[in-house]
Amino acid sequence: MTYKPGHLRERSRDITNARNWGIGIVTTSLGLGLFVSEVQRIKAIQPDLLNYAYLALFILTGILIFLWIWATQRELNLLFEWLDPERFVPPSSLKETLMILFFAVLLTALLFAARSPLSYGIILTAYSVILIPSTIYLNTEIQEAINKSKNRLSEDLENQKLAVQAKLYAAGVEVLETYFIRRPMKLRLIIIMVASAIGLTLAIYWKKSQSRWVGVASYAVFFAIILFSELVIARWRCIRDRELREIEANLSESLREDQGQK
């Protein structure tokens, strides 16, 4: 069969190495006593609504970092497992490496900034602004890899002996295209950016007025942004994985039948 996913993994080693460096930055920073110091600080804080709001956002930010590490690895693996683009060279320049490391640093900075609504708002808004062009660039590369994978698949689809498996691979590629390209990712990011700006505006007013209720409101906005954003994309991931699981089961049976006939 002409279409053989797996080659893309080796040729994307620079991107995976950059991601591993990003994870190293996050885990090293967290390992420098951040959680220890925060636990000690949390034990000492007064029972105040603003402090509880800070604690909730701090925990949710930690979950966000975990999801970033897990989801990026999961999505890279899916691309490696299903795509076999024709005449495609994965991006591996300094720009991509710096982009990954930059996002790792920003996510780590969010943990440190959670103590202050203003600091958190500045970093989250900056993160959301930069995330839009970065995602557009990433999706452009993924779209090219998908299109060139379809080009290679077209050869196998015309061969009656290979058409069954080729159709299953094509279905898997279609699921990935729906998730990465056709889902309203850009709209989701724009909503995050606008909501972050609203939270930042509240945080600026909190800094000037020192109103605890305004501080709690800004924390609540940031909490809602992360929570609802992750719930939306979690639903998209569940749909993607459910569809791919069914295709993969059929593909596994087809490959097993081929091996039995040899």
C-alpha positions as CSV (number, residue, x, y, z in Angstrom):
1,M,0.0,0.0,0.0
2,T,1.4,3.4,-1.0
3,Y,-0.2,5.2,2.0
4,K,1.8,4.4,5.2
5,P,1.4,6.8,8.1
6,G,4.4,6.9,10.4
7,H,7.0,8.6,8.3
8,L,5.8,12.1,9.4
9,R,6.8,11.3,13.0
10,E,10.5,11.0,12.2
11,R,10.5,14.1,10.0
12,S,8.8,16.1,12.7
13,R,11.5,15.4,15.4
14,D,12.4,19.1,15.7
15,I,8.9,20.0,16.6
16,T,8.5,17.2,19.1
17,N,11.9,18.2,20.6
18,A,10.7,21.8,21.0
19,R,7.6,20.6,22.7
20,N,9.7,18.5,25.1
21,W,11.8,21.6,25.9
22,G,8.5,23.5,26.6
23,I,7.3,20.8,29.0
24,G,10.8,20.8,30.6
25,I,10.4,24.6,31.3
26,V,7.0,24.1,32.8
27,T,7.9,21.1,35.0
28,T,11.2,22.6,36.1
29,S,9.5,25.9,37.1
30,L,6.8,24.0,39.0
31,G,9.5,21.9,40.6
32,L,11.3,25.0,42.0
33,G,9.0,25.0,45.0
34,L,6.1,26.9,43.5
35,F,3.5,24.5,44.7
36,V,5.2,24.1,48.1
37,S,5.2,27.9,48.6
38,E,1.6,28.2,47.5
39,V,0.4,25.5,49.7
40,Q,2.1,27.2,52.7
41,R,0.6,30.5,51.6
42,I,-2.9,29.0,51.2
43,K,-2.7,27.6,54.7
44,A,-1.9,31.1,56.0
45,I,-4.6,33.1,54.1
46,Q,-7.6,34.5,55.8
47,P,-11.0,33.1,55.0
48,D,-11.8,35.8,52.5
49,L,-13.8,35.6,49.2
50,L,-11.0,37.1,47.2
51,N,-8.5,34.6,48.5
52,Y,-10.9,31.7,47.7
53,A,-11.3,33.1,44.2
54,Y,-7.5,33.2,43.9
55,L,-7.2,29.6,45.1
56,A,-9.9,28.4,42.6
57,L,-8.1,30.1,39.7
58,F,-4.7,28.8,40.8
59,I,-6.0,25.2,40.8
60,L,-7.8,25.6,37.4
61,T,-4.6,27.1,35.9
62,G,-2.7,24.0,37.1
63,I,-5.3,21.9,35.3
64,L,-5.0,24.0,32.2
65,I,-1.2,23.4,32.1
66,F,-1.7,19.6,32.5
67,L,-4.3,19.7,29.7
68,W,-1.8,21.6,27.4
69,I,0.9,19.0,28.0
70,W,-1.5,16.1,27.5
71,A,-3.5,17.5,24.5
72,T,-0.5,18.6,22.5
73,Q,1.1,15.1,22.8
74,R,-2.2,13.4,21.9
75,E,-2.8,15.6,18.9
76,L,0.7,15.2,17.6
77,N,0.3,11.5,17.9
78,L,-2.9,11.5,16.0
79,L,-1.4,13.5,13.1
80,F,1.6,11.1,13.0
81,E,-0.7,8.0,13.1
82,W,-3.1,9.1,10.3
83,L,-1.3,11.4,8.0
84,D,1.2,10.5,5.3
85,P,1.6,13.6,3.2
86,E,3.2,13.6,-0.3
87,R,6.1,15.9,-0.8
88,F,5.6,17.7,2.6
89,V,8.4,18.9,4.9
90,P,7.2,19.6,8.4
91,P,8.1,23.0,9.8
92,S,11.3,22.9,11.9
93,S,12.7,26.4,12.0
94,L,13.7,28.5,14.9
95,K,10.3,30.3,14.7
96,E,8.4,27.2,15.6
97,T,10.7,26.3,18.4
98,L,10.5,29.8,19.9
99,M,6.7,29.7,19.6
100,I,6.3,26.5,21.6
101,L,8.8,27.7,24.3
102,F,7.1,31.1,24.5
103,F,3.7,29.5,25.2
104,A,5.2,27.2,27.8
105,V,6.7,30.2,29.5
106,L,3.4,32.1,29.4
107,L,1.4,29.2,30.9
108,T,4.0,28.9,33.7
109,A,3.8,32.7,34.3
110,L,0.0,32.4,34.7
111,L,0.6,30.3,37.8
112,F,2.9,32.9,39.4
113,A,0.5,35.7,38.3
114,A,-2.6,34.2,39.9
115,R,-2.0,36.1,43.1
116,S,-2.9,39.3,41.4
117,P,-6.0,39.8,39.1
118,L,-4.1,42.5,37.2
119,S,-1.0,40.4,36.6
120,Y,-3.1,37.4,35.6
121,G,-5.3,39.6,33.3
122,I,-2.3,41.0,31.5
123,I,-0.7,37.6,30.9
124,L,-3.9,35.9,29.9
125,T,-4.9,38.7,27.5
126,A,-1.4,38.6,25.9
127,Y,-1.6,34.8,25.6
128,S,-5.0,35.0,24.0
129,V,-3.9,37.7,21.5
130,I,-0.8,35.8,20.4
131,L,-2.7,32.5,20.3
132,I,-4.9,33.6,17.4
133,P,-2.1,34.1,14.7
134,S,-0.2,31.2,16.1
135,T,-3.2,28.9,15.7
136,I,-3.9,30.2,12.2
137,Y,-0.3,29.4,11.2
138,L,-0.5,26.0,12.8
139,N,-3.7,25.1,11.0
140,T,-2.3,26.3,7.7
141,E,0.5,23.7,8.1
142,I,-1.9,21.0,9.2
143,Q,-4.2,21.8,6.2
144,E,-1.3,21.4,3.8
145,A,-0.3,18.1,5.4
146,I,-3.9,16.9,5.2
147,N,-4.3,17.9,1.5
148,K,-1.0,16.2,0.6
149,S,-2.1,13.1,2.5
150,K,-5.2,13.1,0.4
151,N,-3.1,13.3,-2.7
152,R,-1.2,10.2,-1.7
153,L,-4.4,8.4,-0.7
154,S,-5.9,9.1,-4.1
155,E,-3.5,6.5,-5.7
156,D,-4.7,3.7,-3.3
157,L,-8.4,4.7,-3.7
158,E,-8.1,3.9,-7.4
159,N,-6.7,0.4,-6.7
160,Q,-9.5,-2.1,-6.0
161,K,-7.3,-4.2,-3.9
162,L,-6.3,-1.3,-1.6
163,A,-9.5,0.7,-1.8
164,V,-11.1,-0.7,1.5
165,Q,-8.2,0.3,3.7
166,A,-7.7,3.5,1.7
167,K,-11.3,4.5,2.4
168,L,-10.7,3.9,6.1
169,Y,-7.6,6.0,6.2
170,A,-9.4,8.7,4.2
171,A,-12.2,8.7,6.8
172,G,-9.6,9.1,9.6
173,V,-8.1,12.1,7.7
174,E,-11.6,13.6,7.3
175,V,-12.1,13.4,11.1
176,L,-8.8,15.2,11.7
177,E,-9.7,17.9,9.1
178,T,-13.1,18.4,10.8
179,Y,-11.4,18.8,14.2
180,F,-8.4,21.0,13.3
181,I,-9.8,23.0,10.4
182,R,-13.6,23.0,10.3
183,R,-14.4,23.5,13.9
184,P,-14.7,27.2,14.8
185,M,-11.4,27.3,16.6
186,K,-10.8,30.9,15.5
187,L,-14.1,32.1,16.9
188,R,-13.4,30.3,20.1
189,L,-10.1,32.1,20.4
190,I,-11.6,35.5,19.6
191,I,-14.2,35.0,22.3
192,I,-11.4,34.1,24.7
193,M,-9.5,37.3,23.8
194,V,-12.6,39.5,24.2
195,A,-13.5,37.9,27.5
196,S,-9.9,38.2,28.7
197,A,-9.9,42.0,27.9
198,I,-13.1,42.3,29.9
199,G,-11.5,40.6,32.9
200,L,-8.4,42.8,32.5
201,T,-10.5,45.9,32.5
202,L,-12.1,44.7,35.8
203,A,-8.7,44.0,37.2
204,I,-7.4,47.5,36.3
205,Y,-10.5,48.9,38.1
206,W,-9.8,46.7,41.1
207,K,-6.2,47.9,41.3
208,K,-7.4,51.5,41.3
209,S,-10.4,51.1,43.6
210,Q,-9.1,48.2,45.8
211,S,-12.7,46.9,45.8
212,R,-12.6,43.3,46.8
213,W,-15.9,42.6,44.9
214,V,-14.4,43.9,41.7
215,G,-11.3,41.7,42.3
216,V,-13.5,38.7,42.8
217,A,-15.5,39.6,39.6
218,S,-12.2,39.7,37.6
219,Y,-11.2,36.3,39.0
220,A,-14.6,34.9,38.1
221,V,-14.3,36.1,34.5
222,F,-10.8,34.5,34.2
223,F,-12.1,31.3,35.8
224,A,-15.1,31.2,33.4
225,I,-12.9,31.8,30.3
226,I,-10.7,28.8,31.1
227,L,-13.5,26.5,32.3
228,F,-15.9,27.0,29.4
229,S,-13.1,27.1,26.8
230,E,-11.8,23.8,27.9
231,L,-15.3,22.3,28.2
232,V,-16.0,23.3,24.6
233,I,-12.7,21.8,23.2
234,A,-13.1,18.7,25.4
235,R,-16.4,18.0,23.7
236,W,-14.8,18.4,20.3
237,R,-12.0,16.0,21.3
238,C,-14.5,13.4,22.6
239,I,-16.3,13.5,19.2
240,R,-13.0,13.2,17.3
241,D,-11.8,10.3,19.4
242,R,-15.1,8.4,19.3
243,E,-15.1,8.6,15.5
244,L,-11.5,7.7,15.1
245,R,-11.9,4.8,17.5
246,E,-14.6,3.2,15.3
247,I,-12.5,3.8,12.1
248,E,-9.4,2.4,13.8
249,A,-11.3,-0.8,14.9
250,N,-12.4,-1.4,11.3
251,L,-8.9,-0.7,10.0
252,S,-7.3,-3.1,12.5
253,E,-9.7,-5.9,11.3
254,S,-8.9,-5.1,7.7
255,L,-5.1,-5.2,8.3
256,R,-5.5,-8.5,10.3
257,E,-7.5,-10.1,7.4
258,D,-4.7,-9.1,5.0
259,Q,-2.0,-10.6,7.2
260,G,-4.1,-13.8,7.5
261,Q,-4.3,-14.1,3.7
262,K,-0.5,-13.9,3.3
